[in-house]
Amino acid sequence: MLQSKTFIPTLREVPADAVTASHRFMFRSGMLRKLANGLFVYLPLGLRAFRKVERIIREEMDATGALEIKPSVVVPGELWKESGRWDSMGESMLRVRNRQNGDFVISPTAEEAFTAVVRDELASYRQLPLSLYQINTKYRDEIRPRYGVMRGREFVMKDAYSFHTDETSLDKTYEDMGRAYRRIFKRCGLSVIPVKADSGAMGGSGSEEFMVESDIGDNTLILCGACGYAANVEKAACGPDYTPRLAPETARAAAASVPPLEKIDTPSVRTIEELCAFLKTASKQFIKTLIYRAVNVEADLPGASGEAFFAAAIRGDLDVNEAKLAAVLKASEVSLAADADVERLTGAPLGFAGPVGLTGLPVVLDETVTGMNDAVTGALEKDFHYKHAAYGRDFEGWITADIRTVKAGDRCPLCGGALYEKKGNELGHIFKLGRKYTRAMNVSCLDESGTSIVPVMGCYGIGLDRTLASVIEEHHDEAGIIWPMTLAPYHVIIIPVRYEGAMKLAADKLAAELEARGIEVLLDDRTERPGVKFNDADLVGIPLRAVIGDRNLALAPPCVEVKRRDEKESRLVEAAAAAEELSGLVRTELERLNR
Amino acid sequence: MLQSKTFIPTLREVPADAVTASHRFMFRSGMLRKLANGLFVYLPLGLRAFRKVERIIREEMDATGALEIKPSVVVPGELWKESGRWDSMGESMLRVRNRQNGDFVISPTAEEAFTAVVRDELASYRQLPLSLYQINTKYRDEIRPRYGVMRGREFVMKDAYSFHTDETSLDKTYEDMGRAYRRIFKRCGLSVIPVKADSGAMGGSGSEEFMVESDIGDNTLILCGACGYAANVEKAACGPDYTPRLAPETARAAAASVPPLEKIDTPSVRTIEELCAFLKTASKQFIKTLIYRAVNVEADLPGASGEAFFAAAIRGDLDVNEAKLAAVLKASEVSLAADADVERLTGAPLGFAGPVGLTGLPVVLDETVTGMNDAVTGALEKDFHYKHAAYGRDFEGWITADIRTVKAGDRCPLCGGALYEKKGNELGHIFKLGRKYTRAMNVSCLDESGTSIVPVMGCYGIGLDRTLASVIEEHHDEAGIIWPMTLAPYHVIIIPVRYEGAMKLAADKLAAELEARGIEVLLDDRTERPGVKFNDADLVGIPLRAVIGDRNLALAPPCVEVKRRDEKESRLVEAAAAAEELSGLVRTELERLNR
């Protein structure tokens, strides 16, 4: 492709709102332009790279046996009402009413559409397992779109959904997808961190997020430098330095020598810090008890119908992780209850809640609390606390679970190594969805014995735009992008110092020879100074550069100057051998990444 | 691909609302399912054919030098307000307000987005001509979606937009696009009728529609069996059997011997039929005058500002074509005026309008009227008409134009042959847009002399879904689809009578040999009766079928039965030569269509 025949409007200036490398370079290299906040146009160069991401994903999905389909982008609101997400998706879902007053959704995800397709066709277990996917436009009405396509409103997602007779079959596809995802990111030249993740509003359990480290990441990752343990803080497990979960009777036995529970007067003392000062002890000795309100509770919580209040008790020096708590309750959201609710439910103002004698609402105990048998805690009465509170003896909970926030410096749950934190961006996510959608939308089929069963589902997404931007985040220098060969818009850029005479002939010849070998070539035929062409080539990031100048052509034998974008030094290659040399480099790189 | 590993849910029954062959067969063959009225899901088989249409279009667009880009599907309403189409597009454009109260549009077409992209990058004439295109999701809020994807709400369109310094450059690209379109449809195996068309709400002049004959077509085509003349009735020109347009002075001279204008009493006579009976003459002798209201008038009409009234006069036996009239006035819409407006503007009730003495509003004369010098017409007074009215002597018009509806039986404007009518569906459309968008959206660049110029535009669309459906309309029989090789989801279907033993071995071997030759193979490995498999294969329409049965394998040498979908008879081919034979047939067909 002659550069004058395509459209690569490079920019000297950095767009004012571009604070990340990918945003900056996608604009400066002429890959991308903005139509409005969070809405973009891929220009020819950007689209070439985008299509390569798309092709890699398609190949790896097809290799798992998943089948591509193409639902509409605009889907009927009815389907979302069936699943219940019409109400639970919130304002990030763009809804539209058509001229006949029908409700529609600009798809943010497609569990409903795929479930509807399968529901109508499914009769027998013999049709399962079935994995379907699309690579299609999605829309989420982000309040603050930023970082270019990293957090846009419209984007392209590959989303796959699998349907199974049982969990064993789901497990197999889930593993296949996990392997496919690792291959996809490897082929894109990306270093991803697969982490166990909270599955959030999607429902179900069992999921893995594919993260890239990023200063602008939405997620906090908990990582172990020693063993490679990686988790989203929303789900990071507790390390072995904490007391393991004890059964009530074991705890009770251990509390045999502890003095009996004693109510003490703690006038105007409410916070842990105030208590520590007042009692001259450490926060580790306290049981902190917080009252939460949960929405859309699906756990079998006494008295819960959609919304419910409950208490969460944890060792005083630790923090409750609301995402973990929500997962325990299978709730779509949990948040601290209002002061008035706290008073109504605990019988005391804020600051005096505790698990002992708390009967007005269910208590979730963090595992750490089961190891506490001589603790201080609120006495459900203004200005009073208990001393010598012992789990198993003085109180039990409704449920015991790991609801603690893991922090940098904590010890790794696998190897005991020190954990550290990183910000990360999620590129892909695989979930075991369970039967949430198949139940809500009445999907069933007959099993081998002729009994009606409800299939179990998995879902598997990758954001294409974000993946592309992340590749640039990982592969760039100050001058511009350094494309991995698999995604490069062109493999080789040929720069004649001037596109005339012998240099033009040599450039055209090399381009033709490369193209005959299946290599994608950009030939900079513009009448710009060589410095401008070199800068643009570095900015655009084509992995291999061949410079054709009078002086090197005049050597015996005639030579061209070959340089890798990721190396500083160039070297002379005989012009006659240049095509073979360059195409060899291209193939080697492609094989290395695609292996 | 093993049939058991893909997802081809064929149906015995015809969907109730499927009245056309393409709708029926796309559902029955398992290509397509419906999510809601006008919203569909392409299943794997349908998507394979769809992608082939897409690839052909992309190849031919690229061959013209057009560059593919990918704008968002949701675009800011601001752009549509700039062009003025926010108001003029009407309710078929789906608008949505986001959570920050911004107006957005689900793109029905993309003149605005492309113009905005070019506006921001254009500095010099050296960057022109520039042709950009996308193949992307579009949405039109059809009131009555029907015929499956032939008239859906969401669809995929290839839309290209070209930008030029002058009309000569536009003409060249317009011609290139016309040739590309002819190649696209030929490669898809479609017989299209390129017709001159009214360019409607898109504005500009010079356009060509690519139509297919269809009983359910939206358009009426005027065709000449003798010379191949083809036109949309909205723009079909008048044949040579009508008086050519005369200048006023010529007409005046020809009226020298005509008696002077005479007002006659015609009590209670209003319609042409009543007048014919009353005056015992033919409708050809009357000048019929109708009062119209026009919206968004862009022509230099006296007193018009957006909306205007005017009169249209035509020979009594002919009909005014409102689309041609709207084109003359550059109006987005024309419709007959209300009775009260007629009375106010002509000074008489309905039925007595005429061009003589009509000063209250501009008069558009059909060309036929300029040849009338002894006509009867309304006298702008209740119960009175004029006799002996002569153009040039007794009246002139504001403008003279061809505004007549051409009908079957009229004579061809090119060769004088008899015209006939057909219903047609538009698959593609190429337009010369002029400067409507570049002016409204302030696009400019410097020309060679450093003067600022406004570029001229062309636009070029093809509906992919509709093209695919039209292929099925043209290529099917009672049993199902008969795919042209270029679009076939698979080139060859292999049907072992039973997928076991020697038949399984032979089927697997043939599939492997074909796939090694780059042939796309579907292998029906299901445990169905042969009759079921044959029926499904006919329904799905794979162009070549190889049946592998025990009896033919037992011949010496072993044989398989090969049959073309478009032929009745099968023949035996040596099993050892079957792959070579079948791949030869595939290549021959591909070459014939792609030539």
Chai-1 contact restraints between the chains, C-beta under 6 A:
chainA,res_idxA,chainB,res_idxB,connection_type,confidence,min_distance_angstrom,max_distance_angstrom,comment,restraint_id
A,T6,B,L67,contact,1.0,0.0,6.0,A-B,restraint_1
A,F7,B,L67,contact,1.0,0.0,6.0,A-B,restraint_2
A,P9,B,E121,contact,1.0,0.0,6.0,A-B,restraint_3
A,R33,B,V117,contact,1.0,0.0,6.0,A-B,restraint_4
A,L35,B,S72,contact,1.0,0.0,6.0,A-B,restraint_5
A,L35,B,V75,contact,1.0,0.0,6.0,A-B,restraint_6
A,A36,B,P76,contact,1.0,0.0,6.0,A-B,restraint_7
A,L39,B,S72,contact,1.0,0.0,6.0,A-B,restraint_8
A,V41,B,I69,contact,1.0,0.0,6.0,A-B,restraint_9
A,V41,B,P71,contact,1.0,0.0,6.0,A-B,restraint_10
A,V41,B,V117,contact,1.0,0.0,6.0,A-B,restraint_11
A,Y42,B,I69,contact,1.0,0.0,6.0,A-B,restraint_12
A,Y42,B,K70,contact,1.0,0.0,6.0,A-B,restraint_13
A,L43,B,I69,contact,1.0,0.0,6.0,A-B,restraint_14
A,P44,B,L67,contact,1.0,0.0,6.0,A-B,restraint_15
A,L47,B,E68,contact,1.0,0.0,6.0,A-B,restraint_16
A,L47,B,K70,contact,1.0,0.0,6.0,A-B,restraint_17
A,L67,B,T6,contact,1.0,0.0,6.0,A-B,restraint_18
A,L67,B,F7,contact,1.0,0.0,6.0,A-B,restraint_19
A,L67,B,P44,contact,1.0,0.0,6.0,A-B,restraint_20
A,E68,B,L47,contact,1.0,0.0,6.0,A-B,restraint_21
A,I69,B,V41,contact,1.0,0.0,6.0,A-B,restraint_22
A,I69,B,Y42,contact,1.0,0.0,6.0,A-B,restraint_23
A,I69,B,L43,contact,1.0,0.0,6.0,A-B,restraint_24
A,K70,B,Y42,contact,1.0,0.0,6.0,A-B,restraint_25
A,K70,B,L47,contact,1.0,0.0,6.0,A-B,restraint_26
A,P71,B,V41,contact,1.0,0.0,6.0,A-B,restraint_27
A,S72,B,L35,contact,1.0,0.0,6.0,A-B,restraint_28
A,S72,B,L39,contact,1.0,0.0,6.0,A-B,restraint_29
A,S72,B,E154,contact,1.0,0.0,6.0,A-B,restraint_30
A,V73,B,T137,contact,1.0,0.0,6.0,A-B,restraint_31
A,V74,B,Y139,contact,1.0,0.0,6.0,A-B,restraint_32
A,V74,B,E154,contact,1.0,0.0,6.0,A-B,restraint_33
A,V75,B,L35,contact,1.0,0.0,6.0,A-B,restraint_34
A,P76,B,A36,contact,1.0,0.0,6.0,A-B,restraint_35
A,E91,B,R99,contact,1.0,0.0,6.0,A-B,restraint_36
A,V96,B,V96,contact,1.0,0.0,6.0,A-B,restraint_37
A,N98,B,D141,contact,1.0,0.0,6.0,A-B,restraint_38
A,R99,B,E91,contact,1.0,0.0,6.0,A-B,restraint_39
A,R99,B,D141,contact,1.0,0.0,6.0,A-B,restraint_40
A,V117,B,R33,contact,1.0,0.0,6.0,A-B,restraint_41
A,V117,B,V41,contact,1.0,0.0,6.0,A-B,restraint_42
A,E121,B,P9,contact,1.0,0.0,6.0,A-B,restraint_43
A,T137,B,V73,contact,1.0,0.0,6.0,A-B,restraint_44
A,T137,B,T137,contact,1.0,0.0,6.0,A-B,restraint_45
A,Y139,B,V74,contact,1.0,0.0,6.0,A-B,restraint_46
A,D141,B,N98,contact,1.0,0.0,6.0,A-B,restraint_47
A,D141,B,R99,contact,1.0,0.0,6.0,A-B,restraint_48
A,E154,B,S72,contact,1.0,0.0,6.0,A-B,restraint_49
A,E154,B,V74,contact,1.0,0.0,6.0,A-B,restraint_50
